[in-house]
Amino acid sequence: MYADRHISVIVPAHNEAPSIGRVLKSLFALVEPSQGNPLIDQVIVCDNGSTDDTATIASRFPCAVVAEPELGYGAACQAALNHPSEKDIVVFVDADCSVKVSELPLLLERIKNGADLIIGSRVPEYRQPGALSLPQLSGNRLASFLIRLFWDQSVTDLGPFRAITWKGLQVINMQDRRYGWTVEMQVRAIQEGLRMEEIPVSTLKRIGRSKISGTVSGVLGAGAGILGTLFKLLIREQFRALKLRVAKRKSAL
């Protein structure tokens, strides 16, 4: 519990047996700063079609473990969100030890102060050498530039370490099932007028090989998914605006 709000942490995981235990141990070690009570009310791990011991290791901790055989980051996050539980604030944490879980209260503090969505920005000053591959850096820069260009919103990263209010999630109505999940959340937040902020977070070298940047198919799939989602959202926005203009003209006749 944080500021009388129920905190749920979602951990999507595909073949993360070497690291999932460390991440969960760190999450359950967090305490509420002022009173020393557990900070997190529930952790929901989504085993996204793993062929290793990811689910077995996760089940050793006091968390909910749900299964989603359809591969995809968005599919895993949706499956975890659909798990019935009380949720006021939802935090997304990767299962690869690439973030400092101890920085989670920094994100929650911004939510407490009125933000709807907080993005952990993987700034160079707090980034371990080699933590992000060249395709990751290039893709983030391009996507961030396009968001600034099309929506005039200051964005520096599509970082997966993020927190959002449950009410905000209901408003943006997430749809993506694969690589476009993070960028969809940010663009939809802009479109719906939510208060979105960034905060610098540490970025560590992940344990194991990335399923995206570690393979050519992963890089190409992620790039296509992110750019495709961006342009799809832009086209939908322009189409809605056109329909409104047409409707206004008809009503004026």
C-alpha positions as CSV (number, residue, x, y, z in Angstrom):
1,M,0.0,0.0,0.0
2,Y,1.3,3.5,-0.9
3,A,-0.6,6.7,0.2
4,D,-3.7,4.5,0.8
5,R,-3.6,3.2,-2.7
6,H,-3.4,-0.5,-3.7
7,I,-0.2,-1.2,-5.7
8,S,-0.1,-4.0,-8.2
9,V,3.1,-4.9,-10.1
10,I,2.9,-6.7,-13.4
11,V,5.9,-8.8,-14.5
12,P,5.7,-10.2,-18.0
13,A,8.2,-13.0,-18.5
14,H,9.3,-15.3,-21.3
15,N,12.1,-17.7,-20.5
16,E,13.5,-15.6,-17.6
17,A,14.4,-18.4,-15.2
18,P,17.9,-17.0,-14.5
19,S,16.5,-13.7,-13.3
20,I,12.8,-13.8,-12.3
21,G,13.7,-14.9,-8.8
22,R,15.9,-12.0,-8.2
23,V,13.3,-9.5,-9.5
24,L,10.6,-11.0,-7.3
25,K,12.8,-11.1,-4.2
26,S,13.6,-7.4,-4.7
27,L,10.0,-6.5,-5.2
28,F,8.8,-8.2,-2.0
29,A,11.6,-6.6,-0.1
30,L,10.3,-3.1,-0.7
31,V,8.6,-1.3,2.2
32,E,6.4,1.8,2.4
33,P,8.8,4.7,3.3
34,S,7.0,6.3,6.2
35,Q,5.6,3.3,8.1
36,G,7.7,0.4,7.0
37,N,4.8,-1.8,5.8
38,P,5.1,-3.8,2.5
39,L,5.0,-1.3,-0.4
40,I,3.4,-3.7,-2.9
41,D,0.0,-5.3,-2.4
42,Q,0.2,-7.8,-5.3
43,V,2.6,-9.0,-7.9
44,I,1.2,-10.7,-11.0
45,V,3.7,-12.6,-13.1
46,C,2.6,-13.6,-16.6
47,D,4.4,-16.6,-17.9
48,N,4.4,-15.8,-21.6
49,G,4.9,-19.2,-23.2
50,S,8.1,-20.0,-21.4
51,T,9.8,-23.3,-22.0
52,D,12.1,-23.1,-19.0
53,D,11.4,-22.9,-15.2
54,T,10.1,-19.3,-15.2
55,A,6.7,-20.2,-13.9
56,T,8.0,-22.8,-11.4
57,I,10.4,-20.2,-9.8
58,A,7.7,-17.5,-9.8
59,S,5.3,-19.9,-8.0
60,R,7.7,-20.1,-5.1
61,F,6.9,-16.5,-4.2
62,P,3.6,-15.1,-2.8
63,C,2.5,-13.8,-6.2
64,A,-0.1,-14.6,-8.7
65,V,1.2,-16.5,-11.8
66,V,-1.0,-16.4,-14.9
67,A,-0.3,-18.1,-18.2
68,E,-0.5,-16.6,-21.7
69,P,0.6,-18.9,-24.5
70,E,0.3,-16.2,-27.1
71,L,3.7,-14.7,-27.4
72,G,3.9,-11.0,-27.2
73,Y,4.7,-8.3,-24.6
74,G,1.3,-6.7,-24.9
75,A,-0.5,-10.1,-24.7
76,A,1.4,-10.9,-21.5
77,C,0.6,-7.5,-19.9
78,Q,-3.1,-7.8,-20.9
79,A,-3.3,-11.3,-19.4
80,A,-1.9,-10.0,-16.1
81,L,-4.2,-7.0,-16.1
82,N,-7.2,-9.3,-16.5
83,H,-6.3,-11.2,-13.3
84,P,-9.1,-10.3,-10.9
85,S,-7.7,-8.1,-8.1
86,E,-7.9,-4.7,-6.6
87,K,-5.8,-2.2,-8.5
88,D,-5.3,1.6,-7.9
89,I,-1.8,1.9,-9.4
90,V,-0.2,-0.5,-11.8
91,V,3.5,-0.8,-12.2
92,F,5.2,-2.7,-15.0
93,V,8.6,-4.3,-14.3
94,D,10.6,-6.5,-16.7
95,A,11.8,-9.8,-15.4
96,D,15.4,-9.5,-16.7
97,C,17.0,-7.5,-13.8
98,S,17.5,-4.5,-16.2
99,V,16.1,-2.0,-13.7
100,K,16.6,-1.1,-10.0
101,V,13.4,-2.2,-8.4
102,S,14.4,0.0,-5.4
103,E,13.6,3.0,-7.5
104,L,9.9,2.1,-7.8
105,P,8.9,4.6,-5.0
106,L,10.2,7.4,-7.1
107,L,7.6,6.6,-9.8
108,L,4.8,6.2,-7.1
109,E,5.7,9.6,-5.6
110,R,4.9,11.3,-9.0
111,I,1.6,9.5,-9.2
112,K,0.8,10.6,-5.6
113,N,1.5,14.2,-6.8
114,G,-1.1,14.0,-9.5
115,A,0.4,12.3,-12.6
116,D,-1.5,9.6,-14.4
117,L,1.4,7.9,-16.1
118,I,5.1,7.9,-15.2
119,I,7.7,6.6,-17.6
120,G,11.1,5.5,-16.3
121,S,13.5,7.2,-18.8
122,R,16.7,5.3,-19.4
123,V,18.9,8.3,-19.5
124,P,22.6,7.9,-20.3
125,E,23.8,9.3,-16.9
126,Y,22.2,6.3,-15.1
127,R,22.7,3.7,-17.8
128,Q,25.2,0.9,-17.3
129,P,27.6,0.5,-20.3
130,G,26.1,-2.0,-22.8
131,A,22.7,-2.0,-21.1
132,L,20.9,-1.0,-24.3
133,S,21.9,-2.2,-27.7
134,L,22.3,0.0,-30.7
135,P,18.9,-1.1,-32.2
136,Q,17.2,-0.3,-28.9
137,L,18.8,3.2,-28.7
138,S,18.1,4.0,-32.3
139,G,14.5,2.7,-32.1
140,N,13.8,4.7,-28.9
141,R,15.2,7.9,-30.4
142,L,13.2,7.5,-33.6
143,A,9.9,6.7,-31.8
144,S,10.4,9.6,-29.3
145,F,11.2,12.0,-32.1
146,L,8.0,11.0,-34.0
147,I,5.9,11.5,-30.8
148,R,7.3,14.9,-30.4
149,L,6.8,15.7,-34.1
150,F,3.2,14.5,-34.3
151,W,1.9,15.2,-30.8
152,D,4.2,18.0,-29.6
153,Q,4.9,16.1,-26.4
154,S,8.3,15.9,-24.8
155,V,9.2,12.2,-24.8
156,T,12.7,10.8,-24.5
157,D,12.1,7.1,-24.1
158,L,9.7,4.1,-24.3
159,G,11.0,2.6,-21.1
160,P,9.1,-0.4,-19.9
161,F,9.6,0.5,-16.2
162,R,6.5,2.6,-15.7
163,A,3.5,3.2,-13.4
164,I,0.0,4.2,-14.3
165,T,-3.3,4.7,-12.4
166,W,-6.0,2.1,-12.9
167,K,-8.4,4.9,-14.0
168,G,-5.9,6.0,-16.6
169,L,-5.6,2.5,-18.0
170,Q,-9.4,2.3,-18.3
171,V,-9.4,5.6,-20.3
172,I,-6.7,4.7,-22.8
173,N,-8.1,1.2,-23.4
174,M,-5.0,-0.7,-24.5
175,Q,-5.2,-2.9,-27.5
176,D,-1.7,-3.9,-28.7
177,R,-0.7,-7.5,-28.2
178,R,3.0,-7.4,-29.2
179,Y,5.8,-4.8,-29.5
180,G,3.7,-1.7,-29.7
181,W,2.4,-1.9,-26.1
182,T,4.7,0.8,-24.6
183,V,4.3,3.3,-27.4
184,E,0.6,2.8,-27.6
185,M,0.3,3.6,-23.9
186,Q,2.2,6.8,-24.2
187,V,0.4,8.1,-27.3
188,R,-3.0,7.1,-26.0
189,A,-2.3,9.0,-22.8
190,I,-1.5,12.1,-24.9
191,Q,-4.6,11.7,-27.0
192,E,-6.8,11.4,-23.9
193,G,-5.2,14.3,-22.1
194,L,-3.7,12.3,-19.3
195,R,-0.8,13.8,-17.3
196,M,2.3,12.0,-18.4
197,E,5.7,12.6,-16.9
198,E,9.2,11.1,-17.2
199,I,11.7,10.4,-14.4
200,P,15.3,9.2,-14.8
201,V,15.9,5.6,-13.8
202,S,18.9,3.4,-13.7
203,T,19.3,0.9,-16.5
204,L,21.4,-2.3,-16.0
205,K,22.6,-5.0,-18.3
206,R,20.0,-7.6,-18.4
207,I,20.5,-11.2,-17.4
208,G,20.4,-13.4,-20.5
209,R,19.9,-12.6,-24.1
210,S,17.2,-10.2,-25.1
211,K,14.3,-11.7,-27.1
212,I,14.1,-8.5,-29.1
213,S,17.5,-6.9,-29.5
214,G,19.3,-10.2,-29.3
215,T,17.9,-11.5,-32.6
216,V,17.5,-10.0,-36.1
217,S,13.9,-11.1,-36.3
218,G,13.3,-9.5,-32.9
219,V,14.8,-6.2,-33.9
220,L,12.8,-6.1,-37.2
221,G,9.6,-7.2,-35.5
222,A,9.9,-4.6,-32.7
223,G,10.7,-1.8,-35.1
224,A,7.8,-2.7,-37.4
225,G,5.5,-3.1,-34.4
226,I,6.4,0.2,-32.8
227,L,6.3,2.3,-36.0
228,G,3.2,0.5,-37.2
229,T,1.4,1.3,-33.9
230,L,2.5,5.0,-34.0
231,F,1.2,5.5,-37.5
232,K,-2.0,3.6,-36.9
233,L,-2.8,5.8,-33.9
234,L,-2.0,8.9,-35.9
235,I,-4.2,7.9,-38.8
236,R,-7.1,7.0,-36.4
237,E,-6.7,10.4,-34.8
238,Q,-6.7,12.2,-38.1
239,F,-9.8,10.2,-39.3
240,R,-11.7,11.1,-36.1
241,A,-10.8,14.8,-36.5
242,L,-12.0,14.7,-40.1
243,K,-15.3,13.1,-39.1
244,L,-15.8,15.8,-36.5
245,R,-15.2,18.6,-39.0
246,V,-17.6,17.0,-41.5
247,A,-20.3,16.6,-38.7
248,K,-19.8,20.3,-37.7
249,R,-20.2,21.5,-41.3
250,K,-23.4,19.4,-41.7
251,S,-24.9,20.8,-38.5
252,A,-24.1,24.3,-39.6
253,L,-26.1,23.9,-42.8
